[in-house]
């Protein structure tokens, strides 16, 4: 299988691992595997995305597939357009938060259902390797399409403007694709936006937008403090993830935002199912069960979460990595809906974001995700398991290794997209225990 075909998307270095020739073949293979009559195609701001888009749509059209080209957009706009326009498939060209020399694709079927390694991506990769595609007699039509107005209308349905207070919000698009959507939402909302790196620019003058990197957070945090803002927001390049800063400029772990949104969704639709990832779970489990909801733990990754949400008909799913999924958004993830919901919570509760989050952090402190490059992940996983299996109360392999004890737990997993091991540790109200166990686990991991 080609190196750029990952567990739930396509991603690699441009042009070594992904290029125009490959994009053309992917278009042909997508047509053969999915058998669509019409496909939505969108792209992010990366400098290579336009040429890859042209090659991909040529591949699709050569196989008789009509293409609705929505142009520069966020990943969620492809999801929305695929479902809203009732096409049989959609493709977004993006490498999200990866370095500037990367690019990739996210693929969906009818209704924006994900295509992962378990649901067609492997077959597409095998056909690409095999090659030998033959153009059909009747070439597909390519039509520029703009469903943005309908998308904006849908976003506004999550947060009634008349119920919102006039908040001051710092927004950092990172020169990705989020800026134009903020501009379109702005006339409908009572917010004062302070805009940073707002203009889309594939050269990424301040680096590829990845708010998970500590060095990328400082500018947003400082702007929140300097402008006495109520909230800070930052997005990755294709804005399928949204990151929060409270009124003190403090970066909020995505884990606690998942719990906050889960609670709000259960207030709106009681007795519903909520999907969460296995890395950090105790805070979300506590909120969901206390409100009468049903929590369901799923394997990490956008394709896996969406598949499980559809299976369970869950109203919301959240990952600590800042992916948030909504049943009413065709079970897809959105980087815009979360902050619209959070501003509704701030407005209705009269509380600050720090007041809403501080209590949950005290109840369930966590390490945050810690990444380490390792040479032999399987050996390390076995070493860690053997070090704790005599004392653990529970163990599962839903995604990597999760081990649970009376007052703390951890998850250790290999990344699906990078050569890293990822560690998360949490406890029941004992931050010192989190520090102690995290240090010990890191010594085990770094022992080689």
C-alpha positions as CSV (number, residue, x, y, z in Angstrom):
1,X,0.0,0.0,0.0
2,X,1.2,3.5,-0.7
3,X,2.8,5.4,2.2
4,X,0.2,8.2,2.0
5,X,-2.8,5.9,2.7
6,X,-3.4,6.1,6.4
7,X,-6.0,4.5,8.8
8,X,-8.7,7.0,7.9
9,X,-7.5,9.4,5.3
10,X,-4.7,10.1,2.7
11,X,-1.8,12.2,3.9
12,X,1.9,12.6,2.9
13,X,4.7,14.8,1.7
14,X,4.2,16.7,-1.5
15,X,5.4,15.9,-4.1
16,X,7.3,12.8,-2.9
17,X,4.3,10.8,-1.5
18,X,1.3,12.6,-2.9
19,X,1.3,14.5,-6.3
20,X,-0.8,15.3,-9.3
21,X,-0.3,12.0,-11.0
22,X,-1.4,10.2,-7.8
23,X,-4.4,12.6,-7.4
24,X,-5.6,11.7,-10.9
25,X,-5.4,8.0,-10.1
26,X,-7.2,8.5,-6.8
27,X,-10.0,10.2,-8.6
28,X,-10.3,7.2,-11.0
29,X,-10.1,4.7,-8.2
30,X,-12.7,6.6,-6.1
31,X,-15.1,6.5,-9.1
32,X,-14.6,2.7,-9.4
33,X,-15.0,1.9,-5.7
34,X,-17.8,4.3,-4.8
35,X,-19.6,4.3,-8.1
36,X,-20.9,7.9,-7.7
37,X,-22.7,9.9,-10.3
38,X,-21.8,13.2,-8.6
39,X,-19.0,14.1,-6.2
40,X,-18.4,17.3,-4.2
41,X,-14.8,18.5,-4.3
42,X,-13.2,21.1,-2.0
43,X,-9.6,22.2,-1.1
44,X,-7.7,24.0,1.6
45,X,-5.4,27.0,1.3
46,X,-2.1,25.0,0.8
47,X,-0.1,26.0,-2.2
48,X,-0.3,22.5,-3.7
49,X,-4.0,22.1,-3.2
50,X,-5.2,23.8,-6.4
51,X,-3.1,21.7,-8.7
52,X,-4.0,18.5,-6.8
53,X,-7.7,19.5,-7.0
54,X,-7.4,20.0,-10.8
55,X,-5.8,16.6,-11.2
56,X,-8.3,14.8,-9.0
57,X,-11.3,16.3,-10.7
58,X,-9.8,15.3,-14.1
59,X,-9.6,11.7,-12.8
60,X,-13.2,11.8,-11.6
61,X,-14.5,13.4,-14.8
62,X,-12.6,10.9,-17.0
63,X,-14.5,8.1,-15.4
64,X,-17.9,9.8,-16.1
65,X,-18.4,11.4,-12.7
66,X,-19.9,14.9,-12.4
67,X,-18.0,17.1,-10.0
68,X,-19.4,20.0,-8.0
69,X,-16.3,22.1,-7.3
70,X,-16.9,24.2,-4.1
71,X,-13.3,25.6,-4.2
72,X,-11.5,26.9,-1.2
73,X,-13.2,25.8,2.0
74,X,-13.0,24.0,5.3
75,X,-13.3,20.2,5.5
76,X,-16.7,20.5,7.2
77,X,-18.0,22.4,4.2
78,X,-17.4,19.3,2.0
79,X,-19.2,17.2,4.5
80,X,-22.1,19.6,4.6
81,X,-22.3,20.0,0.8
82,X,-22.1,16.2,0.2
83,X,-25.1,15.7,2.4
84,X,-27.0,18.9,1.6
85,X,-26.7,18.5,-2.1
86,X,-27.4,14.8,-1.9
87,X,-24.4,13.7,-3.9
88,X,-22.9,10.2,-3.7
89,X,-19.5,11.3,-2.5
90,X,-17.2,14.1,-1.4
91,X,-13.4,14.7,-1.3
92,X,-11.6,17.4,0.6
93,X,-8.0,18.1,-0.3
94,X,-6.2,19.0,2.9
95,X,-3.3,18.0,5.3
96,X,-5.0,19.8,8.2
97,X,-2.3,20.7,10.7
98,X,0.7,18.9,9.1
99,X,3.8,20.8,7.9
100,X,3.5,23.0,4.8
101,X,5.2,20.4,2.5
102,X,2.3,17.9,3.2
103,X,-1.0,17.5,1.6
104,X,-3.8,14.8,1.6
105,X,-7.4,14.0,1.2
106,X,-10.5,13.1,3.3
107,X,-13.1,11.0,1.5
108,X,-16.8,10.5,2.2
109,X,-19.7,8.6,0.6
110,X,-23.4,9.5,0.3
111,X,-24.6,11.4,3.4
112,X,-21.0,12.3,4.3
113,X,-20.4,8.8,5.6
114,X,-16.7,8.4,6.1
115,X,-14.4,6.2,4.0
116,X,-11.7,4.7,6.1
117,X,-9.3,1.8,5.9
118,X,-12.2,-0.5,6.9
119,X,-14.8,0.9,4.5
120,X,-13.2,1.4,1.1
121,X,-9.9,3.3,1.5
122,X,-7.8,0.2,1.2
123,X,-9.6,-0.8,-2.0
124,X,-9.0,2.6,-3.4
125,X,-5.3,2.4,-2.6
126,X,-5.1,-1.1,-4.1
127,X,-6.7,0.2,-7.4
128,X,-4.3,3.1,-7.4
129,X,-1.3,0.7,-7.2
130,X,-2.8,-1.5,-9.9
131,X,-3.6,1.4,-12.3
132,X,-4.8,0.7,-15.9
133,X,-7.9,3.0,-15.6
134,X,-9.8,3.4,-18.9
135,X,-11.7,6.7,-19.6
136,X,-15.4,6.3,-20.4
137,X,-17.0,7.7,-23.5
138,X,-19.1,10.3,-21.7
139,X,-16.9,12.5,-19.6
140,X,-18.3,13.9,-16.4
141,X,-19.3,17.6,-16.1
142,X,-17.4,20.0,-13.8
143,X,-19.6,22.7,-12.2
144,X,-18.4,25.4,-9.8
145,X,-20.9,25.3,-6.9
146,X,-21.4,27.5,-3.8
147,X,-23.6,26.1,-1.0
148,X,-22.1,28.5,1.6
149,X,-25.3,30.4,2.3
150,X,-27.0,27.1,3.3
151,X,-24.0,26.2,5.4
152,X,-24.0,29.5,7.3
153,X,-27.8,29.1,7.9
154,X,-27.2,25.7,9.4
155,X,-24.4,26.9,11.7
156,X,-26.7,29.7,13.0
157,X,-29.3,27.1,14.0
158,X,-27.1,25.9,16.9
159,X,-27.1,29.3,18.7
160,X,-30.0,31.7,18.5
161,X,-28.5,35.2,18.0
162,X,-31.3,36.7,20.2
163,X,-30.1,34.6,23.2
164,X,-26.4,35.7,22.9
165,X,-24.7,38.4,24.9
166,X,-22.3,40.9,23.2
167,X,-19.1,39.0,23.9
168,X,-15.6,40.2,22.8
169,X,-13.8,37.2,21.1
170,X,-10.3,36.9,19.8
171,X,-10.3,34.7,16.7
172,X,-7.1,33.3,15.2
173,X,-7.6,31.6,11.8
174,X,-3.8,31.0,11.4
175,X,-4.0,32.2,7.7
176,X,-6.1,29.0,7.0
177,X,-9.7,28.8,5.7
178,X,-11.6,29.8,8.9
179,X,-11.4,33.6,8.4
180,X,-14.0,33.9,5.5
181,X,-16.5,31.9,7.5
182,X,-16.1,34.2,10.6
183,X,-16.7,37.1,8.3
184,X,-19.9,35.6,7.0
185,X,-21.2,34.8,10.5
186,X,-20.3,38.2,11.9
187,X,-23.3,40.2,10.7
188,X,-25.6,37.7,12.4
189,X,-24.0,37.7,15.8
190,X,-23.6,40.3,18.6
191,X,-19.9,39.7,19.0
192,X,-16.9,41.9,18.7
193,X,-14.2,39.9,16.9
194,X,-10.5,40.7,17.2
195,X,-9.0,39.0,14.2
196,X,-5.5,37.5,14.1
197,X,-3.8,36.0,11.0
198,X,-7.3,36.2,9.4
199,X,-6.5,36.2,5.7
200,X,-6.1,32.8,4.0
201,X,-2.5,32.5,2.9
202,X,-1.0,29.2,1.8
203,X,2.5,30.4,2.5
204,X,1.6,30.4,6.2
205,X,3.7,33.4,7.2
206,X,3.6,32.5,10.9
207,X,3.8,28.8,10.4
208,X,1.2,26.1,9.7
209,X,-1.8,26.6,12.0
210,X,-1.7,24.0,14.7
211,X,-2.9,25.4,18.0
212,X,-1.9,22.2,19.8
213,X,1.7,23.4,19.5
214,X,2.6,25.5,22.6
215,X,4.5,28.1,20.6
216,X,1.5,28.8,18.5
217,X,-0.7,29.7,21.5
218,X,1.1,32.7,22.8
219,X,-0.3,35.3,20.3
220,X,-3.9,34.3,21.0
221,X,-3.4,34.2,24.7
222,X,-1.8,37.7,24.7
223,X,-4.5,39.2,22.5
224,X,-7.2,37.9,24.9
225,X,-5.5,39.6,27.8
226,X,-4.6,42.8,26.0
227,X,-8.2,43.3,24.6
228,X,-9.8,42.1,27.8
229,X,-11.7,39.5,25.7
230,X,-14.3,37.1,27.0
231,X,-12.9,34.2,24.9
232,X,-10.2,33.2,22.5
233,X,-10.6,30.8,19.6
234,X,-8.0,29.3,17.2
235,X,-8.3,26.8,14.4
236,X,-6.2,24.5,12.4
237,X,-5.8,25.0,8.6
238,X,-9.0,23.3,7.5
239,X,-10.8,24.4,10.7
240,X,-12.3,21.0,11.5
241,X,-10.9,21.6,15.0
242,X,-11.6,24.5,17.3
243,X,-9.4,25.4,20.3
244,X,-10.5,27.6,23.3
245,X,-8.8,30.1,25.5
246,X,-10.6,31.5,28.6
247,X,-10.8,35.2,29.6
248,X,-7.5,34.9,31.4
249,X,-5.7,33.8,28.2
250,X,-5.4,30.2,29.4
251,X,-5.5,27.4,26.8
252,X,-8.3,25.0,27.7
253,X,-7.6,21.3,27.1
254,X,-10.1,19.9,24.5
255,X,-11.0,17.2,27.0
256,X,-12.9,19.6,29.2
257,X,-14.7,21.3,26.2
258,X,-16.0,17.8,25.3
259,X,-17.6,17.5,28.7
260,X,-19.0,21.1,28.5
261,X,-20.6,20.5,25.1
262,X,-21.9,17.0,26.1
263,X,-23.7,18.5,29.0
264,X,-25.3,21.2,26.8
265,X,-26.4,18.7,24.2
266,X,-28.0,16.5,26.9
267,X,-29.9,19.6,28.2
268,X,-31.2,20.1,24.6
269,X,-32.0,16.4,23.9
270,X,-32.2,14.4,27.2
271,X,-31.6,10.7,27.6
272,X,-29.4,10.6,24.5
273,X,-26.2,8.8,23.6
274,X,-22.8,10.5,23.7
275,X,-19.6,9.2,22.0
276,X,-16.2,9.8,23.6
277,X,-12.7,8.7,22.8
278,X,-10.7,6.4,25.2
279,X,-7.7,8.6,26.0
280,X,-9.3,10.8,28.7
281,X,-12.8,9.8,29.8
282,X,-13.6,10.2,33.5
283,X,-14.8,13.8,33.3
284,X,-17.0,13.2,30.3
285,X,-18.4,9.9,31.8
286,X,-19.2,11.8,35.1
287,X,-21.1,14.6,33.3
288,X,-23.0,12.3,30.9
289,X,-24.1,9.7,33.5
290,X,-25.1,12.4,36.0
291,X,-27.4,13.9,33.4
292,X,-29.0,10.7,32.4
293,X,-27.2,10.2,29.1
294,X,-25.5,7.1,27.8
295,X,-21.7,7.3,27.3
296,X,-20.1,5.1,24.7
297,X,-16.4,4.8,24.3
298,X,-15.1,4.6,20.7
299,X,-11.8,4.1,19.0
300,X,-10.0,7.5,18.3
301,X,-10.2,9.0,14.8
302,X,-12.8,10.9,12.8
303,X,-13.8,8.0,10.6
304,X,-14.2,5.6,13.6
305,X,-16.2,8.1,15.7
306,X,-18.6,8.9,12.8
307,X,-19.2,5.3,12.1
308,X,-20.0,4.6,15.8
309,X,-22.2,7.7,16.0
310,X,-24.3,6.5,13.1
311,X,-24.5,3.0,14.6
312,X,-25.7,4.3,17.9
313,X,-27.6,7.4,16.6
314,X,-25.6,9.5,19.1
315,X,-26.4,13.2,19.3
316,X,-22.8,14.2,20.0
317,X,-19.3,12.8,19.9
318,X,-16.1,14.5,21.2
319,X,-12.4,13.8,21.1
320,X,-9.9,15.5,23.4
321,X,-8.0,16.5,20.2
322,X,-10.7,19.1,19.6
323,X,-12.8,17.2,17.1
324,X,-16.5,17.6,17.9
325,X,-19.2,15.6,16.0
326,X,-22.9,16.4,15.8
327,X,-25.9,14.2,14.7
328,X,-27.6,17.2,13.2
329,X,-24.5,18.0,11.2
330,X,-24.8,14.6,9.4
331,X,-22.7,12.9,12.3
332,X,-19.7,14.9,11.1
333,X,-17.1,17.1,12.9
334,X,-17.2,20.8,12.9
335,X,-14.8,23.5,14.1
336,X,-17.6,26.2,13.9
337,X,-20.5,24.6,15.8
338,X,-18.5,24.1,19.1
339,X,-17.8,27.7,19.7
340,X,-21.3,28.8,18.8
341,X,-22.6,26.3,21.4
342,X,-20.0,27.5,24.0
343,X,-20.9,31.2,23.5
344,X,-24.6,30.2,24.0
345,X,-23.6,28.5,27.3
346,X,-21.6,31.6,28.4
347,X,-24.5,33.9,27.6
348,X,-27.2,31.8,29.3
349,X,-25.2,30.9,32.4
350,X,-23.7,34.3,33.0
351,X,-20.5,32.6,34.0
352,X,-17.0,32.9,32.5
353,X,-15.3,30.1,30.7
354,X,-12.8,29.7,33.5
355,X,-15.6,29.4,36.0
356,X,-17.2,26.6,33.9
357,X,-13.9,24.7,33.4
358,X,-12.0,25.2,36.7
359,X,-14.3,22.9,38.7
360,X,-14.0,20.1,36.2
361,X,-10.2,20.4,36.2
362,X,-10.2,20.1,40.0
363,X,-12.4,17.1,39.9
364,X,-10.5,15.3,37.1
365,X,-7.0,16.8,36.6
366,X,-5.1,15.4,33.6
367,X,-1.6,15.5,32.0
368,X,-2.7,16.7,28.6
369,X,-1.4,14.6,25.7
370,X,2.3,14.0,25.8
371,X,4.1,12.8,22.6
372,X,7.3,10.9,22.3
373,X,9.1,9.5,19.2
374,X,10.0,5.9,19.8
375,X,11.8,3.2,17.8
376,X,9.8,0.1,19.0
377,X,6.2,1.0,20.1
378,X,5.1,-2.7,20.5
379,X,8.0,-3.4,22.9
380,X,7.2,-0.2,24.9
381,X,3.5,-1.1,25.1
382,X,4.4,-4.5,26.5
383,X,6.8,-3.1,29.0
384,X,4.2,-0.6,30.3
385,X,1.5,-3.2,30.5
386,X,3.7,-5.6,32.5
387,X,4.7,-2.8,34.9
388,X,1.1,-2.2,36.0
389,X,-0.9,-5.3,35.2
390,X,-0.6,-6.7,38.8
391,X,-2.3,-3.7,40.3
392,X,-4.7,-2.4,37.7
393,X,-8.5,-2.8,38.2
394,X,-9.4,-2.7,34.5
395,X,-7.7,-2.8,31.1
396,X,-8.9,-2.4,27.6
397,X,-7.5,-2.1,24.1
398,X,-10.2,-0.1,22.4
399,X,-7.5,2.2,21.2
400,X,-4.0,1.4,22.3
401,X,-3.6,0.5,26.0
402,X,-5.9,1.8,28.7
403,X,-5.3,0.8,32.3
404,X,-7.5,1.9,35.2
405,X,-6.8,2.1,38.9
406,X,-8.7,3.3,42.0
407,X,-7.7,7.0,41.8
408,X,-6.0,7.3,38.3
409,X,-5.9,5.9,34.8
410,X,-3.8,6.2,31.6
411,X,-4.0,5.6,27.9
412,X,-1.0,4.9,25.7
413,X,-1.4,4.6,22.0
414,X,0.6,4.9,18.8
415,X,-0.4,7.8,16.5
416,X,-2.3,6.9,13.3
417,X,-0.7,9.8,11.4
418,X,2.8,10.4,12.8
419,X,5.7,8.2,14.2
420,X,4.8,9.0,17.8
421,X,3.5,7.4,21.0
422,X,0.8,9.5,22.8
423,X,0.3,9.4,26.6
424,X,-2.6,10.7,28.6
425,X,-3.0,10.4,32.4
426,X,-5.9,11.5,34.6
427,X,-6.9,11.2,38.3
428,X,-9.8,11.7,40.6
429,X,-9.0,15.1,42.1
430,X,-5.3,14.4,42.7
431,X,-3.0,16.5,40.4
432,X,0.1,15.4,42.3
433,X,-0.7,11.8,41.5
434,X,-1.0,12.7,37.8
435,X,2.4,14.3,37.9
436,X,3.9,11.3,39.7
437,X,2.4,8.6,37.4
438,X,3.1,10.7,34.3
439,X,6.8,11.0,35.2
440,X,7.1,7.2,35.9
441,X,5.3,6.3,32.6
442,X,7.6,8.6,30.7
443,X,10.6,6.9,32.2
444,X,9.3,3.6,31.0
445,X,8.6,4.9,27.5
446,X,11.9,6.7,27.1
447,X,14.0,3.7,28.3
448,X,14.0,2.6,24.6
